[in-house]
Amino acid sequence: MSTRKQFCTFSLNGLFFGVEVLRVQEVIRYQEMTAVPLAPAMVEGLINLRGQIVTAIDLRRRLELPPRTGDSLPLNVVVRSDDGAVSLLVDEIGDVVEIDDEAFERKPETLTGVARELVQGVYKLRDRLLLVLDTERTINVTSPGSHAQ
Amino acid sequence: MTTNDELQQQLIKDLLIESFEGLDRFDREMLALEKGAGTSDTPNIIFRVIHTIKGTAGCLGLSKIESVAHVGENLLSALREGKVSVTPPLINALLAYADALREMLRSLETERHEGEADYSELLRRLQDLNCETAAPVPPAAPAAPAGWGLFEEEPSAESPVTPPPATVAKAPPIMPEIEPAARPGSGGTPANAPSAADSAIRVNVDQLDKLMNLVGELVLARNQIVQHCGPAQDHGLLAASQRLNLITTELQEGVMKTRMQPIGNIWAKFPRVVRDVAGELGKEVQLVMEGNQTELDRTIIEAIKDPLTHIVRNAIDHGIEGPAERRAAGKPDTGMLILRAFHEGGQVNIEIMDDGRGVNIVRVKQKAIERGLVSVEQAGRLSDREALNLIFLPGFSTAEKVTNVSGRGVGMDVVKTNIEKIGGAVDVVSDSGRGSTVKIKIPLTLAIIPALIVTSGGERFAIPQVSLLELVRLEDDQKRKGIELLCGTPVYRLRGRLLPLCYLNQQLKLVPATAGQLAADLAQADAVNMVVLQADGRQFGLVVDQINDTEEIVVKPLGKQLKGIACFAGATIMGDGRVALILDVLGLAQHANIVSEVRDRAQPDKARTDQTVGDRQTLLLFDAGASTRMAIPLSMVARLEEFPRKSLERSGEQEVIQYRGQIIPLIRVADHIARVGILPEDLSDPMQVVIYAENGRSVGLVVGRIDDIVEEVITVKRESSGRGTLGSVVIKEKVTDLLDVSAIIRAADPAFYLDHPATLAA
């Protein structure tokens, strides 16, 4: 009686992440962006998604990973939230995978840093591990206001 | 199961919307009936409203509403058939009855049940009214209670309603009038016939918002197509793009219109409010409404509903006198309250006029002093207009006694805040003994605003036109001379007044800039583009790289990740599809320390004593002449001048000097600050004069020596240490007195502040 869930997967700095597919509104290629002065560093900018203004968060910076190198452009994974859509910038987009709940394991206690806060748990796939992101927390970048910098 | 629940919820929602509307109509028709202005159809309309509520409530199993509605329905049915006549008690009871229904509906809306209130007394009143006239007709009397009894079996919280005691029932009718015969047409209309309003349908507001968004998108696509077609040679394409252009514009206007509502929608409830409030206070008030059809965006309609109600209540409670007082003042017994709305200059104006006693300025001042809102001294200095504005301070209420009607803690300050929140302004004009007028100006819509587009650091920004005063462009020479640095703080002399400047690049950290860098940039640029803005009553110049154009922009909110940045009010999508940020002028001014972080309304003469407490400010330090170090805010200084002693002249008692074609009075600061010891008469030559200008008048303050200009966070360490000072502060490790400029000027030249009401910065 195990249940299965679908995840939209993507990679960031060689790590394999997933977000529950039901939370994902769409995946789009890189869009021109308007930078927001004084915003928290992880906010990359604003994009126009068919008339809706969507905040794009650089997941690398959010997860305190090293900055993107080379000239490959990130992709937008647009997730739904109570506060409208938010885009997560990722390196590469993967497949939608369906995984059995049995493969789930809680995040190891030894996990430190931001990852501990943002990763919900781990799915053990055959060849690698899928880190499941807590989207609500991930997009919850409370702006420290204009005095932060 | 859940779908059933959802269906039930949806039905209840429909019932609520329909019933509230119906009850408003009920009120209006009742009032018409009371005035004798009802038509033959009025009793039918009233009856139908209640009948519909009863019917729907019954279907949804809302037994309490149904049973209460039923009692009224009986009475209304009698009214419709002409069995009862229209009397004041009847009207009162029926209005109270409508309120009871509203109360239950509201409780249903918020708490999902019909509420615990007990209406048995009200119901008895209604039955009594029915019985009074019904009593002579024997079969009617038992019929009403019997009909009522049907619903008694419902396990509701209300206490049983007993039939009225026989004595009451048999009391003679209050109104000896002959009952009107059944009105023509009343019999023919079926009770639940659909009203004539079938030409209108109800549309979900979200749906309209969605349409609005899509139209916004279409406008952008249209703009792009029109741009691309510009150079095209294909006539067919050109014609098509022109048509597209026209149709899109029309569509946009049409969709905008669907969001507009006539202000009459919220005014509709005022006759009732006025009637009730006036009745409660024993006053007679006639309400006149002009411009019912003036249209406003629905978001704005919502936002002004409560402030307007409050002003109306206030006008009746505090403004319009009782009949006796009015007679004594030679006015007709009935007071007039006029609501007027009209469009003007892209804004909506709403005026609430009464012909009451006006605002008693002396009492306003007293009250403000009592409440500690202003000091006695400050109050004395206020002009009438300034004093009038005191009523907008938080915690102010002129009501001698707190009445049920107004004075419940929410005051005019809330009115002002709410109106300003939607970009409006409110003002009071009062003519003592003749009445007062509250004037409100609000924008037509919040969704689309005119804005100036500027570029800085390669990014475009939109500045709402409301805060825009003027544009200044300085080239070459002007640029070098025009902008002066006061210890690194740039200022510009705009027609003789110092305008603090801030650089958008620097404020938003678009370029890494230090003061030195800034100066270098300044020297480099061909011209300086300055946008003169107003925030919180202060003017400042915002220097941008480039000024583009004005455009109508669609305001869109920012996500929560960015809400904390006070400098932005939202974002918009430009013609090329890219996003541009909308500047929040007040937030930006605060960020640049141009206005204090906390909007402090409790400081009425802000412009002068401004920010004496814990705020960063640029101060001019000088020696007053008796080795006293004093400071005044630099914002008050128009110029610093030197005059040779021989240019000193006299005009009567007053020392004056000729300055730029004007004769300006000189005030020796040393004479006006309390210090023991005789002051040295010999002034240094040349004299150091601080020119202070306000409202086109200037005065020269003679000081001993100009020391310095500093930017300090000043906190008053000691309250006023004597006349002519506001208090003492420590600046650069030395005790410095803050000069009370206005007090000194007033003492030396009482005429200075006369004849110009606008000394209040607000």
Interface residues (C-beta under 8 A of the other chain):
Chain A: E32 M33 T34 A35 V36 P37 L38 A39 P40 V43 G45 L46 I47 N48 R50 G51 Q52 I53 V54 T55 I57 D83 G84 V86 I139 N140 V141 T142 S143 P144 G145 S146 Q149
Chain B: N213 L214 G216 E217 L220 G457 E459 L508 K509 L510 K556 P557 L558 G559 K560 Q561 L562 K563 G564 I565 A566 C567 F568 A571 I573 G577 R578 V579 A580 L581 H591
